[in-house]
Amino acid sequence: MNATRRQFLHATGTSLVATPLAASMSSAAAAGQPQGQGQPARKLGYALVGIGSLTTNQILPAFARCEHARPVALVSGDAAKARTTAAQYGIPERGIYSYDTYDRLADNPDIDIVYIVLPNSMHAEYTIRAHKAGKHVLCEKPMANSVKECEAMIAAGRDADRKQMIAYRLRYEPFNQAMIKMAREQEFGKTKVILCDAGFSIGNPDQWRLKKDLAGGGSMMDIGIYALNAARYLSGEEPTEVHAMEYTTPDDPRFREVEETITFQLRFPSGTLANCVSSYGAGFNRFRVHAERGSFELEPALSYNGLRMRVFRGSTVEERYLPQRDHFAAEMDHMAQAVKDGTQPLTPGEEGLADLRAIEAVYQSIQTRQPVKVGA
């Protein structure tokens, strides 16, 4: 990740204190949210595939806050960096692999789960190979570059009888969980409109996120998927129709291969409508739900920390507080607990597939300049 993306996701914010809203989260199961977890008999071992910025700056440090997970292996094309990183986190020499020796993960009993942290175009191959090696898989979002690849990944997990989870970190974060609960329990009545904006000004034009063959697309695949996924989990429904428009600044060297900005609208079966923005050219970071008797929002909504919730009733504005959690520790612990308990992860491969179906409809709508039925 380039510096601007890291800064956007880190955001700024003061330390927040828990209030009575935290106690209401005990009914999270009603909103399809993960439950509390007991003390583990042992921490499950993760192999991290790819040790770029996300792995070194977020994922590896998060293990210090995990109750159920620990790092036991690294897969990298940079042997020197892998050795240095392994030494820093107490990973043994036998836990260091190259991409050429990747399939030997099958022979390491310390590895329970493989976390795929690679460019999008590589997700399918390395997920399928991890399943063939007998390992469970946690894969970064987007799940893959196409519906077809997602379906192949799900089939591989099913054939291997291994669990598969997509790393939608916001589903394991208290503020987003609270938003889901408020919408599903209709605290302010029926949801009418959802607004989800996700964007930042991307930097280095040579990074992989701006290469079509690696990323699969531009802002929609990287940051816009947060807006799409939020619209889906806040509505609790799957979109039936998409209408989208795109604009890319001419001659900008960052956008020789991929799009800059997309706006897209979603129609849901209940009648709820969502209006979403995805951009690599400007900063957006808000989810808002408009219901019959009020509205509520997160802004920032998808940063690593500093999330803030506000509730609007007429001219009254209320701020609600929740404890901050490390998103990556929460999702890795959830996956480890699902493996231990033999339960389905909250965000399985089918969740990633649903997003890719909608994304393909977004791109089709841009090309045809017409509304498109999702999955048609």
N, C-alpha and C positions, 0 to 999 in steps of 0.2 A: 504494500500500500504506500502511496505517496503521502507526504506530510499533510496536505490539505484534507485528505480523507480521514486520517487519524485524528486531526484536530476537530473535524466535524463530528465524528463519532464519540470523541471524548467529551466535548462540550465543556461548559463551566457550570458550576453549581455549588451551593453551600451544602453542608452536611444536614441531612433531614432526620427528624425525630419521629418515631412511631407514635400514632395516636389511635383512638378507638377503631379507626377504619381497619387497622391491621387485624383486630380480633374478628372482624366480619369475614376475613379470608378463609375461615375454617369451613365455610360452605363452598369452597372452590370447586369441589367435585361436581356440583350442580352446573357449573359453567364449563365443564370439561377441562379442568386445570389440575396440575400435579399436586399430590398430597405430601404431607410431611413424611419424613423417613426416619426409621430407627437407626440404632448404632449397627454398623456393619460388622460381620465376622472378619472380613478382610477387604482391603481395597482392591478393586479390579484394575488390571493393567491395561494401559492405553499405549498403542503405537501411533505416533504422529507422522503422517505422510506429508512432507513438505515443511521446511522450517524457515519460511519467509517471515515477513513482518507480523502478520496476525498470530502466527505460532509463537514467535519469540516475545512479542510485546503483550499479548493477551492470554493465549491459551496456556502456555507453560507456567507463567506466574499464577494462574488461577488454580492450579493443583494444590497450592498451599492452603486454599480455602475449601478444598473438597473433603467430604466425609467418606466417600465411597470409591474414589478414583485416584490413580497414581500413574505417572509416566514411567514406562519401562522400555520403550524402544523409539528410535527415530529412523525415518527413511528420508534420504537426501542425496542429491547429486553432488554435493559439496562435502567431501570427506572431512576436510579440516574443520569446517564449521560444525559438522555433526559431532566430531570428537569434543570440541570445545563446549558445545551446548550440552552434550551428554554429561560431561564432567561437572558442569554447573548444577545440573539437576539430579545427580547421583544415578544416572542411567549407565548400566555396565557396558563394557566394550562389546559383549555378545549381543547387545540390543541395538547396535548400529548397523543399518542396512543401506545399500544403494538401490537405485531403481532396477539394476540388473539382478540383485539378489532378493528382490521384494517377495517373491513367492516362497522364500524360505521362512517367512513369518509363520507358516504352517508348523514348523518344527520347534517353535518357541512357546512352551506352555505358559509362560508368564504373560503372554499377550492374550487378553480377552476381547478387546475392542480395538478396531482400527479407525482412527479419525482422519478422514481425507480432507486435507487443507491445500488443494492444488487448483490451478486454473480450471474454469468450468468444463472445458472440453475434455479434461482428464478424469472427471468424476466417475463417469460410467465404467471406464476400463479398470480403474483401481478399486472401485467398489466391487465389481464382479470378481476380480481376482482375489480380493480379501475374503469374499464369501467362499470361493472355491478352496481357499486355504483354511476354511473352517472357522472364520472369525466373524464376530458381530461388527457392524459398521455404523459409525456416526459420520455423516457427510455434510460438508458445508453447503450452504445454499448459494445459488440455485442448484437444485438437485443435478441437473444436466442441461445440455443445450437444446434438447428436443423431447417431445413426448415419447417418441420411440425409444430413446436411450433410458428414460425413466422407467418405462415398462420392462426393459431388459434388466435393469438393476433390481426391480421388485421381484422379477422372476428368479433371479440368481439367489436372492435372500431366501425366497420360499423353497427353492430346490435344495439349498444347503441347510434349511431349518435354522437359520440364523436371523437375529433381529437386525432391523435397519431403521435408522432414525436420521432425519434431516435437521441440521443445526439452526433451527429458528429460535435464536436465543431469547427473543422478546416474549415467547410463550412461557418462559420460566422466570420472568421478571415481575415483581409484585405490582407495579403500576399498571402494566398491560393486563395482568390477571384481574386487577380490580376493575378496569374498564370493561373487560369481558363480562364480569359478574354484574356490573351495573346495567349493561345492555341486555343481557339474557334475562335478568330478573325484572327488567322493565321498571327500574327505580323511578324513572321520569316518564313512564308510559312507553308506548310503542315507538321504536326507532323509525324515523322518517328519512333522514339524510345522513350520510357518512362522508366526511372530508378527510382525505389522507394525502399529505404532501411530503415527499422525500427527495432531497436533492442536495448537491454541493458542487462547488466549482472544482473540477478535476484538474490535476497538474500535468506532470510529465507525459508528453504525447507518445513516448516510446514504451509505456507500461503495458502489461498484458491485457488489462481491462479495456484497452482501446484497440485491441486486435480482434477482428471479427472471428477468426478461426479459433481463438482461444476462449473468448468471452461469450460468443454466440450472439452478441448484440451490444448495445451501449448502456445508457443509464437504466433502461428498463430491467436488464438482467442483473444489475449490481445493486442499485439503490432503490429503484422503482419497485422491486419485488417486496420491499418492506411495506410500501403503501398498499400493494395488491393483497398481500397476506393479511394485513391489518383489516382491510375492508371485509375480507372473508371471515376472520375470526370475530370481528365486532358485530357483524350481521348474524353470524352463526349459520350462514347459508352459502351455497355455491352460486356464482353468477350464471345467469342464463344467456346474457347478451352483453356485448362490449361495443363501444364506439370510441375510436381513438383518433388523435391528430398528432403530428410530429413536426418539429422544426429544428434544423441544425444550421448554425452560423456558417455561411459560405467561407471557404478558404481558411478555416481555423484548423491548424495542423493537428489538433487533438482529435478531430472528427473526420479524418480521411476515410475511415472504415465503418464507424458506428454512429448511431444517432446521439444527439445532445439532449433534447427535451421532448417528452411525450405527455400529453394530457389524455386521460381515458376515463370513460364513464362505464359503470357497471349497473346492470339491472338484476335484482334478486327476486325470487319467487314471491316473497311476501309483499312486494311493492316498494321495498326500501331501495333507494338509489344511492350510488356512491360516485363521488367526483374525486379523481386522483391525479397527482402530478408527480412525474419522475424527471429529474434533471441532472446533467453534468455541468450546467452553466450557471446555476444560482442555488442559494441555500434555502431549503425548506425542511422543516422538522416538526410536523404537527399531525396528530390524529384528533378529530373532533366528531362526536356523535350528537346529532340534533334529534331530540325526541319530542313527544307531545307536550310535556310540561317542563321542559328545560333542556339544557345541553351540558356536555362535559367533554374535556379535552386534556390531552397531554402535549405539552410544548416546553422543552424538547421531549420527543416521544421515543426516539430510537437511538439516542446516544448511549455510550457505555455507562455514563453516570450523570447525575444532575437532573434527572427527569422530574417534571412538575405537573401536578394535576390541579385543574380548576373546574368548578361546577358553577353553572350560570342558571339562575332563576330570575327572569325578568331583569331588573337592574341590580340584583344582588349577585356578588361574585364570592365564592367560597374556595379556599385552597385546602386540599386534603394532603396529608402527609403519610408516607409509608417508609419503612426502612429500605435502604439501598442494599442490593445484592449483587455479587459478581455474576454476570449473566453466563459466563463460560463455565464457572464452577457449578452453577445450578443445572445447566444442561448436561454436563458430563456426569454429575451425580445422578441425575434422573435416568440417563441411559444405563449407567452401572446398576442402579436399583432395579430397572426393568429386566435386565439380564439375570440378576440374582433371583428376582421374584417370578420370573417367567411370564411377565405381563407385557402388554403392547405399549411401546413408547407413545407419548402424547402426540409427537409429530413424526409419524412413520413415513416410509417412502410414498405412500398414497397422498400424503399432504404435499410433498414436493411435486408429484404428478399433477395434482389439481392446479397448482400455480402455473406449471408449464402449459397446461391446456389453455388457461386464460391468457398467458403471455403470447402463445401462438395466435390466439384470436385477436389480440391487440395488434400484432404486426400485420395480420391479414386485413384488419379494418383500415389500417394506415394505407396499405397498398390499394385496396378497393375503394376507399373513401366512403364506406358503407358500414352500418352496424353489422356485427357478425355474431352468430349463435355460438356459444362456447361449447366445444367438443363436437361441433357439427362436421 
